Amino acid sequence: MAGSKRGRGWRRRRIARHSRRLAGRAQTALVRLLSASHLALRARRETGMLPGEDSPAQSRLPRTVSLSALSQAGGVDLLSVADWLSTDGARLGSFAELFAEVGSRLLAAGLPVMRMRVGAQTLHPEMAAWSAAWTADTGNVASTQARHGISETGAYQNSPVHLMRLVGTGLRWQMGQLDAERDHSVLFELRDAGAVDYVILPIPMEHDRLAYLSLAFADPGLVHCDLAALVAFGQSFGPLLAAHAHRHMAVSLLETYVGKRTGQRVLAGHVRRGDVERIDAAFWYSDLRGFTQMSEDLSSKALIETLNSYFEVVTAAITARGGEILQFIGDAVLAVFEAGDDLNGACQSAVDAAIDAQAALAVINARRSRAGQPLIRFGIGLHYGEVAYGNVGAFDRMGFNAVGPAVNRTARIESLTKEFGCDLLMSEPFAQRIALPTEAVGSRPMKGIAEQMTLYRLVEGL
């Protein structure tokens, strides 16, 4: 029994010694990691990649401050601007209107702002970020978007936004002390335009995304404004900026995946299953020719690239003429040109889009032919009618769609393009509503449709 107790005590002492050794090793590893990080940061500072003492123009701002600093802004009344942001400003739906008003109010408060810019990372298959800039001389707000890969370009590397993200705090540049070897060209451009001070402030967002607010100041700069008050103003503006950035992200994603019109319906609250409206519209249905054989012959990568080329041509033509993609259905495209009070105009837009798409396709196919790639061909069916348009599906999986005989007939018309040797066919009622010469090519019974339909093509042909 005593031996058993000594055995348990020995095991406890051994476990304790082992734990101390593990803790010591962990501490050593942490020290090594911190040392390596310190060396890496020092090396990056020496190359000008990180701010610090490298540029005499640059200084870091406090990470956070008390909002009470707003009342200690010297001769600048930032508190009134922050109060407006939390009341009337928060109710403005347009970010451009909000941002322009903030700029005007900062000027009225005594801050010599000559340019303001906000930017935020976004969630989009093509775009990495969006930004908006306000200038005091015009009072206008201009928005831009940056594609993925922008962070690898010279325009971004070592820029104020880049450096702010690296250090995680706001930064200030006094323009009279800029260093040509260390400071980004955008700062020199602002200085040449009259800026004497520049500040950039980080705005935290969800999922490790980061937004920013930057301000360029004309003479006399920030001599009459406490820097802590400016940081506090950024903190008070931050939640509103983040909210608009999230809305921009939501709108962008909805427009990308469900279309602009449908996205607006979702944001307006039309999300219940069965929430539909009846619309008159012209319809487009196109289908890629030879897709099954392509699927057998091409690699997955080449097949996706071919599909994307086809979708890009079709989508560009449709949207340029006021149409909207309703669905990508495998290798097929269903699109709608809503008529409103002008059904003839909707039909004309649809046929014009078809002509545009075929013209663009000819250019792409010439390039594919030179590269030894299979040519892209697709048939297009056009028709018009009234459909139910709205939210359909199961309780936990829904989508917006157009349902009605007009959609089915449009797809059936396209299915006969190969038989008639035409890349474009349209119904007789559709042909009668466009301002282009057409000719009948024949009548055919169609699956699920009681009467035969007479089909038409453009006289010039596509």
Secondary structure as UniProt FT lines:
FT   HELIX           2..46
FT   TURN            47..48
FT   TURN            56..57
FT   STRAND          58..60
FT   HELIX           67..72
FT   TURN            74..75
FT   HELIX           78..86
FT   TURN            87..88
FT   HELIX           89..91
FT   HELIX           95..108
FT   TURN            109..110
FT   STRAND          113..121
FT   STRAND          127..135
FT   TURN            136..138
FT   STRAND          141..147
FT   TURN            148..149
FT   HELIX           150..152
FT   TURN            154..158
FT   HELIX           160..167
FT   STRAND          171..174
FT   HELIX           175..177
FT   TURN            180..182
FT   HELIX           185..192
FT   TURN            193..194
FT   STRAND          197..204
FT   HELIX           206..208
FT   STRAND          210..217
FT   TURN            219..224
FT   HELIX           227..258
FT   HELIX           260..267
FT   TURN            268..269
FT   TURN            273..274
FT   STRAND          276..288
FT   TURN            289..290
FT   HELIX           291..297
FT   HELIX           300..320
FT   TURN            321..322
FT   STRAND          324..329
FT   TURN            330..331
FT   STRAND          332..338
FT   TURN            340..341
FT   HELIX           343..370
FT   TURN            371..372
FT   STRAND          378..394
FT   TURN            395..396
FT   STRAND          397..403
FT   HELIX           405..415
FT   HELIX           417..420
FT   STRAND          424..427
FT   HELIX           428..431
FT   TURN            432..433
FT   STRAND          438..446
FT   TURN            447..448
FT   STRAND          449..458
//
